[in-house]
């Protein structure tokens, strides 16, 4: 039988990889709600329709910036919760960087003054990928250590 000990600093992993991204998601969702009002995009439309909505691109950039976090959030949390069992402070730091990266990604992507192809890169959004990869390494290392 295998037993796993939870390290003393593991509570930081819960805070930064569980709670912090949820708070960021709520804040980013609030920006989408504001954009719905500003650009008059009503429910049930997830995105604005070009040619139908006057400011479709502007709204869709805000919506897309928010949707980005959902593409990796589940995997990031799983990797961080696993990797945090061996490297709690590293994974906790990854949670802060990952969340910041997603906030910066939305800030860049929704900035209508920037070219859409480069907007997500301009404000630091890609740092979330570094945090994801670091959590992947921690989770892989810990998982391999369990193999007997």
Order of alpha helices (4+ residues) and beta strands (2+ residues): alpha-alpha-alpha-alpha-alpha-alpha-alpha
